[in-house]
Amino acid sequence: MVYSYQVVKFQSISFVQGTHWSQSVGDKGILYKSLKDPFSKLIVQTNDSKKLFRVPKDRTVIVTNDTVHFLGELA
């Protein structure tokens, strides 16, 4: 698997199987941590499309306003 840093302006975000994620609030925004081994899944919808990403275990997804930042790969 090849993970790369993603920065995506989104319309909506869906965390696949919510039990695979923990949530907290930080000074940078809302933080979601991937808990499932080897990865958790995230669906990001933009104006043009809907994409499924894999986020490796113990990595954090940062949501600020209308932008999401994370290390992941397209599924």
mmCIF file of the N, C-alpha and C atoms, coordinates in Angstrom:
data_MODEL
# 
_entry.id   MODEL 
# 
loop_
_atom_site.group_PDB 
_atom_site.id 
_atom_site.type_symbol 
_atom_site.label_atom_id 
_atom_site.label_alt_id 
_atom_site.label_comp_id 
_atom_site.label_asym_id 
_atom_site.label_entity_id 
_atom_site.label_seq_id 
_atom_site.pdbx_PDB_ins_code 
_atom_site.Cartn_x 
_atom_site.Cartn_y 
_atom_site.Cartn_z 
_atom_site.occupancy 
_atom_site.B_iso_or_equiv 
_atom_site.pdbx_formal_charge 
_atom_site.auth_seq_id 
_atom_site.auth_comp_id 
_atom_site.auth_asym_id 
_atom_site.auth_atom_id 
_atom_site.pdbx_PDB_model_num 
ATOM 1   N N  . MET A 1 1  ? 0.829   -1.172 0.000  1.00 0.00 ? 1  MET A N  1 
ATOM 2   C CA . MET A 1 1  ? 0.000   0.000  0.000  1.00 0.00 ? 1  MET A CA 1 
ATOM 3   C C  . MET A 1 1  ? 0.880   1.245  0.000  1.00 0.00 ? 1  MET A C  1 
ATOM 4   N N  . VAL A 1 2  ? 0.480   2.226  -0.778 1.00 0.00 ? 2  VAL A N  1 
ATOM 5   C CA . VAL A 1 2  ? 1.212   3.482  -0.844 1.00 0.00 ? 2  VAL A CA 1 
ATOM 6   C C  . VAL A 1 2  ? 0.291   4.591  -0.355 1.00 0.00 ? 2  VAL A C  1 
ATOM 7   N N  . TYR A 1 3  ? 0.609   5.120  0.815  1.00 0.00 ? 3  TYR A N  1 
ATOM 8   C CA . TYR A 1 3  ? -0.189  6.190  1.381  1.00 0.00 ? 3  TYR A CA 1 
ATOM 9   C C  . TYR A 1 3  ? 0.444   7.528  1.035  1.00 0.00 ? 3  TYR A C  1 
ATOM 10  N N  . SER A 1 4  ? -0.390  8.513  0.775  1.00 0.00 ? 4  SER A N  1 
ATOM 11  C CA . SER A 1 4  ? 0.115   9.857  0.522  1.00 0.00 ? 4  SER A CA 1 
ATOM 12  C C  . SER A 1 4  ? -0.752  10.844 1.289  1.00 0.00 ? 4  SER A C  1 
ATOM 13  N N  . TYR A 1 5  ? -0.211  12.027 1.537  1.00 0.00 ? 5  TYR A N  1 
ATOM 14  C CA . TYR A 1 5  ? -0.936  13.045 2.286  1.00 0.00 ? 5  TYR A CA 1 
ATOM 15  C C  . TYR A 1 5  ? -2.017  13.644 1.392  1.00 0.00 ? 5  TYR A C  1 
ATOM 16  N N  . GLN A 1 6  ? -3.250  13.655 1.876  1.00 0.00 ? 6  GLN A N  1 
ATOM 17  C CA . GLN A 1 6  ? -4.390  14.148 1.115  1.00 0.00 ? 6  GLN A CA 1 
ATOM 18  C C  . GLN A 1 6  ? -4.937  15.424 1.764  1.00 0.00 ? 6  GLN A C  1 
ATOM 19  N N  . VAL A 1 7  ? -5.240  16.417 0.965  1.00 0.00 ? 7  VAL A N  1 
ATOM 20  C CA . VAL A 1 7  ? -5.943  17.620 1.409  1.00 0.00 ? 7  VAL A CA 1 
ATOM 21  C C  . VAL A 1 7  ? -7.090  17.802 0.429  1.00 0.00 ? 7  VAL A C  1 
ATOM 22  N N  . VAL A 1 8  ? -8.335  17.660 0.914  1.00 0.00 ? 8  VAL A N  1 
ATOM 23  C CA . VAL A 1 8  ? -9.490  17.652 0.025  1.00 0.00 ? 8  VAL A CA 1 
ATOM 24  C C  . VAL A 1 8  ? -10.551 18.613 0.544  1.00 0.00 ? 8  VAL A C  1 
ATOM 25  N N  . LYS A 1 9  ? -11.030 19.501 -0.327 1.00 0.00 ? 9  LYS A N  1 
ATOM 26  C CA . LYS A 1 9  ? -12.201 20.318 0.009  1.00 0.00 ? 9  LYS A CA 1 
ATOM 27  C C  . LYS A 1 9  ? -13.417 19.418 -0.187 1.00 0.00 ? 9  LYS A C  1 
ATOM 28  N N  . PHE A 1 10 ? -14.265 19.332 0.824  1.00 0.00 ? 10 PHE A N  1 
ATOM 29  C CA . PHE A 1 10 ? -15.350 18.369 0.779  1.00 0.00 ? 10 PHE A CA 1 
ATOM 30  C C  . PHE A 1 10 ? -16.715 19.016 0.932  1.00 0.00 ? 10 PHE A C  1 
ATOM 31  N N  . GLN A 1 11 ? -17.737 18.262 0.502  1.00 0.00 ? 11 GLN A N  1 
ATOM 32  C CA . GLN A 1 11 ? -19.121 18.625 0.712  1.00 0.00 ? 11 GLN A CA 1 
ATOM 33  C C  . GLN A 1 11 ? -19.666 17.836 1.888  1.00 0.00 ? 11 GLN A C  1 
ATOM 34  N N  . SER A 1 12 ? -19.301 16.542 1.957  1.00 0.00 ? 12 SER A N  1 
ATOM 35  C CA . SER A 1 12 ? -19.662 15.701 3.102  1.00 0.00 ? 12 SER A CA 1 
ATOM 36  C C  . SER A 1 12 ? -18.619 14.609 3.290  1.00 0.00 ? 12 SER A C  1 
ATOM 37  N N  . ILE A 1 13 ? -18.545 14.104 4.526  1.00 0.00 ? 13 ILE A N  1 
ATOM 38  C CA . ILE A 1 13 ? -17.614 13.043 4.883  1.00 0.00 ? 13 ILE A CA 1 
ATOM 39  C C  . ILE A 1 13 ? -18.403 11.952 5.596  1.00 0.00 ? 13 ILE A C  1 
ATOM 40  N N  . SER A 1 14 ? -18.112 10.699 5.270  1.00 0.00 ? 14 SER A N  1 
ATOM 41  C CA . SER A 1 14 ? -18.717 9.563  5.962  1.00 0.00 ? 14 SER A CA 1 
ATOM 42  C C  . SER A 1 14 ? -17.597 8.678  6.484  1.00 0.00 ? 14 SER A C  1 
ATOM 43  N N  . PHE A 1 15 ? -17.647 8.367  7.761  1.00 0.00 ? 15 PHE A N  1 
ATOM 44  C CA . PHE A 1 15 ? -16.680 7.461  8.359  1.00 0.00 ? 15 PHE A CA 1 
ATOM 45  C C  . PHE A 1 15 ? -17.307 6.073  8.348  1.00 0.00 ? 15 PHE A C  1 
ATOM 46  N N  . VAL A 1 16 ? -16.773 5.180  7.509  1.00 0.00 ? 16 VAL A N  1 
ATOM 47  C CA . VAL A 1 16 ? -17.322 3.844  7.339  1.00 0.00 ? 16 VAL A CA 1 
ATOM 48  C C  . VAL A 1 16 ? -17.123 3.082  8.645  1.00 0.00 ? 16 VAL A C  1 
ATOM 49  N N  . GLN A 1 17 ? -18.185 2.467  9.136  1.00 0.00 ? 17 GLN A N  1 
ATOM 50  C CA . GLN A 1 17 ? -18.191 1.758  10.411 1.00 0.00 ? 17 GLN A CA 1 
ATOM 51  C C  . GLN A 1 17 ? -17.621 2.647  11.508 1.00 0.00 ? 17 GLN A C  1 
ATOM 52  N N  . GLY A 1 18 ? -18.477 3.494  12.056 1.00 0.00 ? 18 GLY A N  1 
ATOM 53  C CA . GLY A 1 18 ? -18.076 4.485  13.054 1.00 0.00 ? 18 GLY A CA 1 
ATOM 54  C C  . GLY A 1 18 ? -17.317 3.933  14.243 1.00 0.00 ? 18 GLY A C  1 
ATOM 55  N N  . THR A 1 19 ? -17.431 2.634  14.523 1.00 0.00 ? 19 THR A N  1 
ATOM 56  C CA . THR A 1 19 ? -16.698 2.050  15.650 1.00 0.00 ? 19 THR A CA 1 
ATOM 57  C C  . THR A 1 19 ? -15.208 1.932  15.368 1.00 0.00 ? 19 THR A C  1 
ATOM 58  N N  . HIS A 1 20 ? -14.797 2.158  14.126 1.00 0.00 ? 20 HIS A N  1 
ATOM 59  C CA . HIS A 1 20 ? -13.385 2.080  13.753 1.00 0.00 ? 20 HIS A CA 1 
ATOM 60  C C  . HIS A 1 20 ? -12.686 3.427  13.903 1.00 0.00 ? 20 HIS A C  1 
ATOM 61  N N  . TRP A 1 21 ? -13.370 4.407  14.507 1.00 0.00 ? 21 TRP A N  1 
ATOM 62  C CA . TRP A 1 21 ? -12.832 5.757  14.629 1.00 0.00 ? 21 TRP A CA 1 
ATOM 63  C C  . TRP A 1 21 ? -13.045 6.294  16.041 1.00 0.00 ? 21 TRP A C  1 
ATOM 64  N N  . SER A 1 22 ? -12.080 7.078  16.551 1.00 0.00 ? 22 SER A N  1 
ATOM 65  C CA . SER A 1 22 ? -12.304 7.838  17.780 1.00 0.00 ? 22 SER A CA 1 
ATOM 66  C C  . SER A 1 22 ? -12.318 9.312  17.398 1.00 0.00 ? 22 SER A C  1 
ATOM 67  N N  . GLN A 1 23 ? -13.031 10.121 18.185 1.00 0.00 ? 23 GLN A N  1 
ATOM 68  C CA . GLN A 1 23 ? -13.190 11.537 17.848 1.00 0.00 ? 23 GLN A CA 1 
ATOM 69  C C  . GLN A 1 23 ? -12.735 12.396 19.017 1.00 0.00 ? 23 GLN A C  1 
ATOM 70  N N  . SER A 1 24 ? -12.079 13.510 18.697 1.00 0.00 ? 24 SER A N  1 
ATOM 71  C CA . SER A 1 24 ? -11.698 14.494 19.704 1.00 0.00 ? 24 SER A CA 1 
ATOM 72  C C  . SER A 1 24 ? -11.653 15.867 19.038 1.00 0.00 ? 24 SER A C  1 
ATOM 73  N N  . VAL A 1 25 ? -11.519 16.893 19.866 1.00 0.00 ? 25 VAL A N  1 
ATOM 74  C CA . VAL A 1 25 ? -11.440 18.259 19.347 1.00 0.00 ? 25 VAL A CA 1 
ATOM 75  C C  . VAL A 1 25 ? -10.082 18.831 19.733 1.00 0.00 ? 25 VAL A C  1 
ATOM 76  N N  . GLY A 1 26 ? -9.396  19.412 18.749 1.00 0.00 ? 26 GLY A N  1 
ATOM 77  C CA . GLY A 1 26 ? -8.090  20.029 18.991 1.00 0.00 ? 26 GLY A CA 1 
ATOM 78  C C  . GLY A 1 26 ? -8.088  21.454 18.495 1.00 0.00 ? 26 GLY A C  1 
ATOM 79  N N  . ASP A 1 27 ? -6.970  22.154 18.679 1.00 0.00 ? 27 ASP A N  1 
ATOM 80  C CA . ASP A 1 27 ? -6.903  23.547 18.219 1.00 0.00 ? 27 ASP A CA 1 
ATOM 81  C C  . ASP A 1 27 ? -6.902  23.651 16.706 1.00 0.00 ? 27 ASP A C  1 
ATOM 82  N N  . LYS A 1 28 ? -6.598  22.557 15.994 1.00 0.00 ? 28 LYS A N  1 
ATOM 83  C CA . LYS A 1 28 ? -6.592  22.599 14.528 1.00 0.00 ? 28 LYS A CA 1 
ATOM 84  C C  . LYS A 1 28 ? -7.939  22.234 13.925 1.00 0.00 ? 28 LYS A C  1 
ATOM 85  N N  . GLY A 1 29 ? -8.854  21.696 14.716 1.00 0.00 ? 29 GLY A N  1 
ATOM 86  C CA . GLY A 1 29 ? -10.164 21.289 14.207 1.00 0.00 ? 29 GLY A CA 1 
ATOM 87  C C  . GLY A 1 29 ? -10.637 20.026 14.897 1.00 0.00 ? 29 GLY A C  1 
ATOM 88  N N  . ILE A 1 30 ? -11.544 19.312 14.254 1.00 0.00 ? 30 ILE A N  1 
ATOM 89  C CA . ILE A 1 30 ? -12.038 18.049 14.787 1.00 0.00 ? 30 ILE A CA 1 
ATOM 90  C C  . ILE A 1 30 ? -11.100 16.944 14.313 1.00 0.00 ? 30 ILE A C  1 
ATOM 91  N N  . LEU A 1 31 ? -10.684 16.091 15.241 1.00 0.00 ? 31 LEU A N  1 
ATOM 92  C CA . LEU A 1 31 ? -9.718  15.042 14.949 1.00 0.00 ? 31 LEU A CA 1 
ATOM 93  C C  . LEU A 1 31 ? -10.393 13.678 15.035 1.00 0.00 ? 31 LEU A C  1 
ATOM 94  N N  . TYR A 1 32 ? -10.179 12.862 14.027 1.00 0.00 ? 32 TYR A N  1 
ATOM 95  C CA . TYR A 1 32 ? -10.683 11.484 14.017 1.00 0.00 ? 32 TYR A CA 1 
ATOM 96  C C  . TYR A 1 32 ? -9.481  10.567 13.886 1.00 0.00 ? 32 TYR A C  1 
ATOM 97  N N  . LYS A 1 33 ? -9.377  9.571  14.766 1.00 0.00 ? 33 LYS A N  1 
ATOM 98  C CA . LYS A 1 33 ? -8.240  8.648  14.735 1.00 0.00 ? 33 LYS A CA 1 
ATOM 99  C C  . LYS A 1 33 ? -8.709  7.277  14.261 1.00 0.00 ? 33 LYS A C  1 
ATOM 100 N N  . SER A 1 34 ? -7.991  6.724  13.289 1.00 0.00 ? 34 SER A N  1 
ATOM 101 C CA . SER A 1 34 ? -8.286  5.408  12.744 1.00 0.00 ? 34 SER A CA 1 
ATOM 102 C C  . SER A 1 34 ? -7.902  4.336  13.763 1.00 0.00 ? 34 SER A C  1 
ATOM 103 N N  . LEU A 1 35 ? -8.838  3.425  14.074 1.00 0.00 ? 35 LEU A N  1 
ATOM 104 C CA . LEU A 1 35 ? -8.591  2.406  15.089 1.00 0.00 ? 35 LEU A CA 1 
ATOM 105 C C  . LEU A 1 35 ? -8.468  0.998  14.529 1.00 0.00 ? 35 LEU A C  1 
ATOM 106 N N  . LYS A 1 36 ? -8.911  0.767  13.299 1.00 0.00 ? 36 LYS A N  1 
ATOM 107 C CA . LYS A 1 36 ? -8.956  -0.599 12.762 1.00 0.00 ? 36 LYS A CA 1 
ATOM 108 C C  . LYS A 1 36 ? -7.622  -0.971 12.115 1.00 0.00 ? 36 LYS A C  1 
ATOM 109 N N  . ASP A 1 37 ? -7.213  -2.195 12.352 1.00 0.00 ? 37 ASP A N  1 
ATOM 110 C CA . ASP A 1 37 ? -5.981  -2.720 11.773 1.00 0.00 ? 37 ASP A CA 1 
ATOM 111 C C  . ASP A 1 37 ? -6.329  -3.494 10.507 1.00 0.00 ? 37 ASP A C  1 
ATOM 112 N N  . PRO A 1 38 ? -5.746  -3.319 9.344  1.00 0.00 ? 38 PRO A N  1 
ATOM 113 C CA . PRO A 1 38 ? -4.626  -2.429 9.051  1.00 0.00 ? 38 PRO A CA 1 
ATOM 114 C C  . PRO A 1 38 ? -5.068  -1.018 8.656  1.00 0.00 ? 38 PRO A C  1 
ATOM 115 N N  . PHE A 1 39 ? -6.375  -0.782 8.357  1.00 0.00 ? 39 PHE A N  1 
ATOM 116 C CA . PHE A 1 39 ? -6.826  0.561  7.973  1.00 0.00 ? 39 PHE A CA 1 
ATOM 117 C C  . PHE A 1 39 ? -8.322  0.709  8.242  1.00 0.00 ? 39 PHE A C  1 
ATOM 118 N N  . SER A 1 40 ? -8.754  1.956  8.347  1.00 0.00 ? 40 SER A N  1 
ATOM 119 C CA . SER A 1 40 ? -10.170 2.307  8.423  1.00 0.00 ? 40 SER A CA 1 
ATOM 120 C C  . SER A 1 40 ? -10.537 2.992  7.113  1.00 0.00 ? 40 SER A C  1 
ATOM 121 N N  . LYS A 1 41 ? -11.846 3.060  6.828  1.00 0.00 ? 41 LYS A N  1 
ATOM 122 C CA . LYS A 1 41 ? -12.280 3.640  5.556  1.00 0.00 ? 41 LYS A CA 1 
ATOM 123 C C  . LYS A 1 41 ? -13.038 4.943  5.765  1.00 0.00 ? 41 LYS A C  1 
ATOM 124 N N  . LEU A 1 42 ? -12.881 5.821  4.791  1.00 0.00 ? 42 LEU A N  1 
ATOM 125 C CA . LEU A 1 42 ? -13.443 7.159  4.825  1.00 0.00 ? 42 LEU A CA 1 
ATOM 126 C C  . LEU A 1 42 ? -13.996 7.486  3.447  1.00 0.00 ? 42 LEU A C  1 
ATOM 127 N N  . ILE A 1 43 ? -15.230 7.982  3.375  1.00 0.00 ? 43 ILE A N  1 
ATOM 128 C CA . ILE A 1 43 ? -15.811 8.412  2.095  1.00 0.00 ? 43 ILE A CA 1 
ATOM 129 C C  . ILE A 1 43 ? -15.859 9.936  2.092  1.00 0.00 ? 43 ILE A C  1 
ATOM 130 N N  . VAL A 1 44 ? -15.246 10.544 1.075  1.00 0.00 ? 44 VAL A N  1 
ATOM 131 C CA . VAL A 1 44 ? -15.235 11.994 0.931  1.00 0.00 ? 44 VAL A CA 1 
ATOM 132 C C  . VAL A 1 44 ? -16.009 12.354 -0.326 1.00 0.00 ? 44 VAL A C  1 
ATOM 133 N N  . GLN A 1 45 ? -17.035 13.194 -0.167 1.00 0.00 ? 45 GLN A N  1 
ATOM 134 C CA . GLN A 1 45 ? -17.825 13.646 -1.308 1.00 0.00 ? 45 GLN A CA 1 
ATOM 135 C C  . GLN A 1 45 ? -17.488 15.095 -1.596 1.00 0.00 ? 45 GLN A C  1 
ATOM 136 N N  . THR A 1 46 ? -17.116 15.352 -2.868 1.00 0.00 ? 46 THR A N  1 
ATOM 137 C CA . THR A 1 46 ? -16.861 16.707 -3.332 1.00 0.00 ? 46 THR A CA 1 
ATOM 138 C C  . THR A 1 46 ? -18.000 17.083 -4.278 1.00 0.00 ? 46 THR A C  1 
ATOM 139 N N  . ASN A 1 47 ? -17.907 18.255 -4.876 1.00 0.00 ? 47 ASN A N  1 
ATOM 140 C CA . ASN A 1 47 ? -18.929 18.663 -5.845 1.00 0.00 ? 47 ASN A CA 1 
ATOM 141 C C  . ASN A 1 47 ? -18.979 17.704 -7.031 1.00 0.00 ? 47 ASN A C  1 
ATOM 142 N N  . ASP A 1 48 ? -17.819 17.175 -7.431 1.00 0.00 ? 48 ASP A N  1 
ATOM 143 C CA . ASP A 1 48 ? -17.721 16.356 -8.635 1.00 0.00 ? 48 ASP A CA 1 
ATOM 144 C C  . ASP A 1 48 ? -17.928 14.866 -8.399 1.00 0.00 ? 48 ASP A C  1 
ATOM 145 N N  . SER A 1 49 ? -17.484 14.344 -7.247 1.00 0.00 ? 49 SER A N  1 
ATOM 146 C CA . SER A 1 49 ? -17.462 12.888 -7.090 1.00 0.00 ? 49 SER A CA 1 
ATOM 147 C C  . SER A 1 49 ? -17.485 12.474 -5.629 1.00 0.00 ? 49 SER A C  1 
ATOM 148 N N  . LYS A 1 50 ? -17.551 11.162 -5.454 1.00 0.00 ? 50 LYS A N  1 
ATOM 149 C CA . LYS A 1 50 ? -17.493 10.535 -4.140 1.00 0.00 ? 50 LYS A CA 1 
ATOM 150 C C  . LYS A 1 50 ? -16.335 9.544  -4.188 1.00 0.00 ? 50 LYS A C  1 
ATOM 151 N N  . LYS A 1 51 ? -15.404 9.624  -3.228 1.00 0.00 ? 51 LYS A N  1 
ATOM 152 C CA . LYS A 1 51 ? -14.228 8.752  -3.241 1.00 0.00 ? 51 LYS A CA 1 
ATOM 153 C C  . LYS A 1 51 ? -14.073 8.041  -1.907 1.00 0.00 ? 51 LYS A C  1 
ATOM 154 N N  . LEU A 1 52 ? -13.661 6.781  -1.986 1.00 0.00 ? 52 LEU A N  1 
ATOM 155 C CA . LEU A 1 52 ? -13.400 5.961  -0.815 1.00 0.00 ? 52 LEU A CA 1 
ATOM 156 C C  . LEU A 1 52 ? -11.896 5.916  -0.570 1.00 0.00 ? 52 LEU A C  1 
ATOM 157 N N  . PHE A 1 53 ? -11.472 6.246  0.653  1.00 0.00 ? 53 PHE A N  1 
ATOM 158 C CA . PHE A 1 53 ? -10.061 6.235  1.018  1.00 0.00 ? 53 PHE A CA 1 
ATOM 159 C C  . PHE A 1 53 ? -9.815  5.241  2.139  1.00 0.00 ? 53 PHE A C  1 
ATOM 160 N N  . ARG A 1 54 ? -8.603  4.718  2.203  1.00 0.00 ? 54 ARG A N  1 
ATOM 161 C CA . ARG A 1 54 ? -8.137  3.897  3.316  1.00 0.00 ? 54 ARG A CA 1 
ATOM 162 C C  . ARG A 1 54 ? -7.173  4.738  4.133  1.00 0.00 ? 54 ARG A C  1 
ATOM 163 N N  . VAL A 1 55 ? -7.383  4.758  5.451  1.00 0.00 ? 55 VAL A N  1 
ATOM 164 C CA . VAL A 1 55 ? -6.508  5.496  6.361  1.00 0.00 ? 55 VAL A CA 1 
ATOM 165 C C  . VAL A 1 55 ? -5.856  4.476  7.292  1.00 0.00 ? 55 VAL A C  1 
ATOM 166 N N  . PRO A 1 56 ? -4.506  4.419  7.338  1.00 0.00 ? 56 PRO A N  1 
ATOM 167 C CA . PRO A 1 56 ? -3.840  3.415  8.164  1.00 0.00 ? 56 PRO A CA 1 
ATOM 168 C C  . PRO A 1 56 ? -4.150  3.579  9.657  1.00 0.00 ? 56 PRO A C  1 
ATOM 169 N N  . LYS A 1 57 ? -4.064  2.455  10.385 1.00 0.00 ? 57 LYS A N  1 
ATOM 170 C CA . LYS A 1 57 ? -4.345  2.458  11.816 1.00 0.00 ? 57 LYS A CA 1 
ATOM 171 C C  . LYS A 1 57 ? -3.453  3.457  12.543 1.00 0.00 ? 57 LYS A C  1 
ATOM 172 N N  . ASP A 1 58 ? -4.033  4.100  13.548 1.00 0.00 ? 58 ASP A N  1 
ATOM 173 C CA . ASP A 1 58 ? -3.369  5.069  14.419 1.00 0.00 ? 58 ASP A CA 1 
ATOM 174 C C  . ASP A 1 58 ? -3.013  6.382  13.730 1.00 0.00 ? 58 ASP A C  1 
ATOM 175 N N  . ARG A 1 59 ? -3.572  6.636  12.543 1.00 0.00 ? 59 ARG A N  1 
ATOM 176 C CA . ARG A 1 59 ? -3.378  7.930  11.867 1.00 0.00 ? 59 ARG A CA 1 
ATOM 177 C C  . ARG A 1 59 ? -4.581  8.818  12.139 1.00 0.00 ? 59 ARG A C  1 
ATOM 178 N N  . THR A 1 60 ? -4.365  10.127 12.100 1.00 0.00 ? 60 THR A N  1 
ATOM 179 C CA . THR A 1 60 ? -5.409  11.097 12.424 1.00 0.00 ? 60 THR A CA 1 
ATOM 180 C C  . THR A 1 60 ? -5.899  11.814 11.176 1.00 0.00 ? 60 THR A C  1 
ATOM 181 N N  . VAL A 1 61 ? -7.214  11.991 11.107 1.00 0.00 ? 61 VAL A N  1 
ATOM 182 C CA . VAL A 1 61 ? -7.870  12.776 10.061 1.00 0.00 ? 61 VAL A CA 1 
ATOM 183 C C  . VAL A 1 61 ? -8.267  14.104 10.706 1.00 0.00 ? 61 VAL A C  1 
ATOM 184 N N  . ILE A 1 62 ? -7.860  15.218 10.111 1.00 0.00 ? 62 ILE A N  1 
ATOM 185 C CA . ILE A 1 62 ? -8.181  16.542 10.656 1.00 0.00 ? 62 ILE A CA 1 
ATOM 186 C C  . ILE A 1 62 ? -9.218  17.202 9.761  1.00 0.00 ? 62 ILE A C  1 
ATOM 187 N N  . VAL A 1 63 ? -10.339 17.628 10.364 1.00 0.00 ? 63 VAL A N  1 
ATOM 188 C CA . VAL A 1 63 ? -11.407 18.303 9.623  1.00 0.00 ? 63 VAL A CA 1 
ATOM 189 C C  . VAL A 1 63 ? -11.470 19.750 10.096 1.00 0.00 ? 63 VAL A C  1 
ATOM 190 N N  . THR A 1 64 ? -11.240 20.689 9.161  1.00 0.00 ? 64 THR A N  1 
ATOM 191 C CA . THR A 1 64 ? -11.325 22.120 9.459  1.00 0.00 ? 64 THR A CA 1 
ATOM 192 C C  . THR A 1 64 ? -12.223 22.773 8.424  1.00 0.00 ? 64 THR A C  1 
ATOM 193 N N  . ASN A 1 65 ? -13.268 23.419 8.888  1.00 0.00 ? 65 ASN A N  1 
ATOM 194 C CA . ASN A 1 65 ? -14.239 24.086 8.014  1.00 0.00 ? 65 ASN A CA 1 
ATOM 195 C C  . ASN A 1 65 ? -14.696 23.151 6.893  1.00 0.00 ? 65 ASN A C  1 
ATOM 196 N N  . ASP A 1 66 ? -14.222 23.364 5.670  1.00 0.00 ? 66 ASP A N  1 
ATOM 197 C CA . ASP A 1 66 ? -14.656 22.537 4.538  1.00 0.00 ? 66 ASP A CA 1 
ATOM 198 C C  . ASP A 1 66 ? -13.494 21.754 3.924  1.00 0.00 ? 66 ASP A C  1 
ATOM 199 N N  . THR A 1 67 ? -12.430 21.541 4.706  1.00 0.00 ? 67 THR A N  1 
ATOM 200 C CA . THR A 1 67 ? -11.248 20.833 4.213  1.00 0.00 ? 67 THR A CA 1 
ATOM 201 C C  . THR A 1 67 ? -10.894 19.694 5.165  1.00 0.00 ? 67 THR A C  1 
ATOM 202 N N  . VAL A 1 68 ? -10.498 18.563 4.581  1.00 0.00 ? 68 VAL A N  1 
ATOM 203 C CA . VAL A 1 68 ? -10.068 17.418 5.369  1.00 0.00 ? 68 VAL A CA 1 
ATOM 204 C C  . VAL A 1 68 ? -8.611  17.101 5.018  1.00 0.00 ? 68 VAL A C  1 
ATOM 205 N N  . HIS A 1 69 ? -7.792  16.826 6.037  1.00 0.00 ? 69 HIS A N  1 
ATOM 206 C CA . HIS A 1 69 ? -6.365  16.524 5.884  1.00 0.00 ? 69 HIS A CA 1 
ATOM 207 C C  . HIS A 1 69 ? -6.110  15.144 6.457  1.00 0.00 ? 69 HIS A C  1 
ATOM 208 N N  . PHE A 1 70 ? -5.438  14.268 5.712  1.00 0.00 ? 70 PHE A N  1 
ATOM 209 C CA . PHE A 1 70 ? -5.132  12.931 6.226  1.00 0.00 ? 70 PHE A CA 1 
ATOM 210 C C  . PHE A 1 70 ? -4.106  12.241 5.367  1.00 0.00 ? 70 PHE A C  1 
ATOM 211 N N  . LEU A 1 71 ? -3.499  11.184 5.928  1.00 0.00 ? 71 LEU A N  1 
ATOM 212 C CA . LEU A 1 71 ? -2.609  10.309 5.201  1.00 0.00 ? 71 LEU A CA 1 
ATOM 213 C C  . LEU A 1 71 ? -3.436  9.104  4.786  1.00 0.00 ? 71 LEU A C  1 
ATOM 214 N N  . GLY A 1 72 ? -3.518  8.822  3.500  1.00 0.00 ? 72 GLY A N  1 
ATOM 215 C CA . GLY A 1 72 ? -4.342  7.707  3.044  1.00 0.00 ? 72 GLY A CA 1 
ATOM 216 C C  . GLY A 1 72 ? -4.123  7.401  1.575  1.00 0.00 ? 72 GLY A C  1 
ATOM 217 N N  . GLU A 1 73 ? -4.932  6.467  1.103  1.00 0.00 ? 73 GLU A N  1 
ATOM 218 C CA . GLU A 1 73 ? -4.872  6.083  -0.310 1.00 0.00 ? 73 GLU A CA 1 
ATOM 219 C C  . GLU A 1 73 ? -6.283  5.818  -0.815 1.00 0.00 ? 73 GLU A C  1 
ATOM 220 N N  . LEU A 1 74 ? -6.473  5.979  -2.121 1.00 0.00 ? 74 LEU A N  1 
ATOM 221 C CA . LEU A 1 74 ? -7.763  5.638  -2.725 1.00 0.00 ? 74 LEU A CA 1 
ATOM 222 C C  . LEU A 1 74 ? -7.975  4.137  -2.641 1.00 0.00 ? 74 LEU A C  1 
ATOM 223 N N  . ALA A 1 75 ? -9.186  3.738  -2.294 1.00 0.00 ? 75 ALA A N  1 
ATOM 224 C CA . ALA A 1 75 ? -9.496  2.296  -2.207 1.00 0.00 ? 75 ALA A CA 1 
ATOM 225 C C  . ALA A 1 75 ? -9.911  1.778  -3.556 1.00 0.00 ? 75 ALA A C  1 
# 
